[in-house]
Amino acid sequence: MLEITPELLLQAYRIGVFPMGERRDDPKLYWLDPRLRAVLPLDGFHLPRRLARTVRQGTFEVSADTDFTGVMRACAEPRPGHPESWINEPILALYSELFARGHAHSVECRHDGLLVGGLYGVSVGAAFFGESMFSRQRDASKVALVHLMARLIKGGFRLLDCQFMTDHLRSFGAIEVPRDEFRTKLADAVDRTANFQRELGGEDPVAIVQASTRTS
């Protein structure tokens, strides 16, 4: 079996393919290329009023790229309805290396200094591939998602891939795109330049997201 290296992983993302594990304690990986792809339009994010208030109230201390491994391991933890995880040790090692090279990023939500929610993903050109999220406190992962959207919009990203559709993602405006259409969008995005914004420079993430939606 061909060894999956960080270089091969980035090449795979450029053509729309990504790896997953069967279980957290199984070291094997397999490639996926879904027939339908969930995409969250950067100009079509549905931001509920209550969530916007939560973001602006500063319930959580939000940061980016301060605990990538911690976010990954939290995403792999068992949770109600999801006792198993596809995030195994090879996945942890590969994506941690991508993070070290600047091709993977995380958003963290903390409460009283404790990590209570977050998400992580991979960036190639102007495409961002959302991998997983977690929440130990109500709304923590949702706040992280709003902050991710703001950082991607401000950084000039063109595509946010969410891999598989869920009711949760659909509630935020995600759509399903056929494989060929996704590949066309992807090819355009990965050949462009974008910069993941670790800091928003004091700007309001809600205002950034809402402005992008209004001008779409």
C-alpha positions in Angstrom: 0.0 0.0 0.0 1.3 3.4 -0.9 2.5 5.4 2.1 0.4 8.5 2.7 2.8 11.4 3.2 2.0 15.1 3.8 2.9 15.8 0.2 0.6 13.1 -1.2 -2.1 14.3 1.2 -2.0 17.8 -0.3 -2.0 16.5 -3.8 -5.1 14.4 -3.0 -6.9 17.5 -1.6 -6.2 19.4 -4.8 -8.3 16.8 -6.7 -11.0 16.4 -4.1 -9.9 13.2 -2.4 -9.3 12.8 1.3 -8.5 10.0 3.8 -10.3 8.6 6.8 -9.7 5.9 9.3 -12.2 3.1 10.1 -11.8 3.5 13.9 -9.6 5.4 16.3 -7.7 2.3 17.3 -7.3 1.0 13.7 -4.1 2.4 12.0 -5.4 1.8 8.4 -6.5 4.7 6.2 -8.7 4.7 3.1 -9.5 7.3 0.5 -12.9 8.9 -0.1 -14.2 10.8 -3.1 -17.9 11.3 -2.4 -20.5 11.4 -5.2 -22.1 14.4 -3.5 -20.1 17.0 -1.6 -21.3 19.3 1.1 -20.2 22.9 0.5 -20.9 25.9 2.8 -21.1 29.0 0.6 -19.0 31.8 2.0 -21.6 34.3 0.7 -24.6 32.3 1.9 -24.0 31.5 5.6 -27.2 31.4 7.6 -26.4 33.1 10.9 -29.3 32.8 13.4 -29.9 35.9 15.6 -29.4 34.0 18.8 -26.0 32.7 17.7 -25.0 36.1 16.5 -25.8 37.4 20.0 -23.8 34.6 21.6 -20.7 35.4 19.5 -20.9 39.1 20.3 -21.5 38.5 24.0 -18.0 37.0 24.2 -19.2 33.9 26.0 -16.1 32.1 24.8 -12.5 33.2 24.3 -11.8 32.5 20.6 -8.4 31.9 19.1 -6.9 30.3 16.0 -4.0 27.9 15.7 -3.1 27.9 19.4 -3.9 24.2 20.1 -4.3 22.3 16.9 -3.5 18.9 18.3 -5.8 19.5 21.3 -8.6 20.3 18.9 -8.0 17.2 16.9 -7.9 14.9 19.9 -11.1 16.5 21.3 -12.8 15.8 17.9 -11.8 12.2 18.2 -13.3 11.7 21.7 -16.5 9.6 22.0 -19.7 11.6 22.3 -23.4 10.8 22.5 -24.5 9.1 19.3 -20.9 8.9 18.1 -18.9 6.4 20.2 -16.4 5.8 17.5 -14.1 8.1 15.5 -12.4 8.1 12.1 -9.5 10.1 13.6 -6.8 7.6 14.3 -3.1 8.1 15.1 -1.9 8.2 11.5 -4.5 11.0 10.8 -3.3 12.8 13.9 0.3 12.6 12.8 -0.4 13.6 9.2 -2.5 16.6 9.9 -0.2 17.8 12.7 2.5 17.8 10.1 0.3 19.8 7.7 -0.3 22.3 10.6 3.4 22.6 11.1 3.8 23.4 7.4 1.0 26.0 7.5 -1.5 23.9 5.5 -3.9 23.1 8.4 -5.6 25.4 10.9 -7.8 25.2 14.0 -10.2 27.5 15.8 -10.5 27.1 19.5 -13.2 28.2 22.0 -12.2 28.4 25.6 -14.3 29.1 28.8 -12.4 30.0 31.9 -9.2 29.0 30.1 -10.5 25.5 29.3 -10.9 24.2 25.7 -14.6 23.6 25.3 -15.1 23.7 21.5 -13.4 24.1 18.2 -12.8 22.8 14.7 -9.9 22.1 12.3 -9.3 21.8 8.6 -6.9 22.0 5.7 -6.2 24.9 3.4 -4.9 24.7 -0.2 -4.8 27.9 -2.2 -8.2 29.6 -1.7 -10.0 26.3 -0.7 -10.6 25.3 2.9 -11.5 21.7 3.8 -13.4 21.5 7.1 -12.5 18.2 8.8 -14.2 18.0 12.2 -15.6 20.0 15.1 -16.4 19.3 18.7 -18.3 21.0 21.5 -18.2 20.4 25.3 -20.4 23.4 26.0 -23.5 24.6 24.3 -22.8 26.7 21.1 -19.0 26.3 21.4 -18.6 24.6 18.0 -21.1 27.0 16.4 -19.2 30.0 17.6 -16.0 28.5 16.3 -17.8 28.0 12.9 -18.8 31.7 12.8 -15.2 32.7 13.5 -13.9 30.3 10.8 -16.3 31.9 8.3 -15.1 35.4 9.2 -11.5 34.4 8.9 -12.0 32.7 5.5 -14.0 35.6 4.1 -11.4 38.2 5.3 -8.6 36.0 4.0 -10.0 35.8 0.5 -11.0 32.1 0.4 -13.3 31.0 -2.3 -14.5 27.5 -1.2 -15.4 25.9 2.1 -15.7 22.1 1.7 -17.6 20.2 4.5 -17.3 16.8 2.9 -20.6 15.1 3.9 -24.0 16.8 4.4 -25.6 16.8 7.8 -28.8 18.4 9.1 -26.5 20.6 11.3 -24.6 21.9 8.3 -27.8 22.3 6.2 -29.2 24.6 8.9 -26.3 27.0 8.3 -26.9 27.1 4.5 -24.7 24.2 3.3 -25.6 22.7 -0.1 -24.8 19.5 -1.8 -22.8 19.7 -5.0 -22.3 16.8 -7.5 -18.7 15.5 -7.8 -18.0 17.0 -11.2 -19.3 20.4 -10.2 -17.3 20.3 -7.0 -14.1 19.5 -8.9 -14.7 22.5 -11.2 -15.1 24.8 -8.2 -12.1 23.2 -6.5 -9.8 23.5 -9.4 -10.6 27.3 -9.6 -10.1 27.7 -5.8 -6.8 25.8 -5.3 -5.1 27.9 -8.0 -5.9 31.1 -6.2 -4.2 32.7 -3.3 -5.7 33.2 0.2 -4.4 33.8 3.7 -5.9 32.2 6.7 -6.5 35.0 9.3 -5.3 33.9 12.7 -6.4 37.3 14.0 -9.3 39.5 13.0 -7.6 42.6 14.1 -10.5 43.6 16.4 -13.1 43.3 13.7 -16.5 41.9 14.6 -16.8 38.3 13.1 -20.6 38.7 12.9 -20.3 41.9 10.9 -17.9 40.2 8.5 -20.1 37.3 7.9 -23.3 39.4 7.5 -21.6 41.8 5.1 -20.5 39.0 2.9 -24.1 37.6 2.8 -25.7 40.9 2.1 -23.4 41.6 -0.9 -23.7 38.2 -2.5 
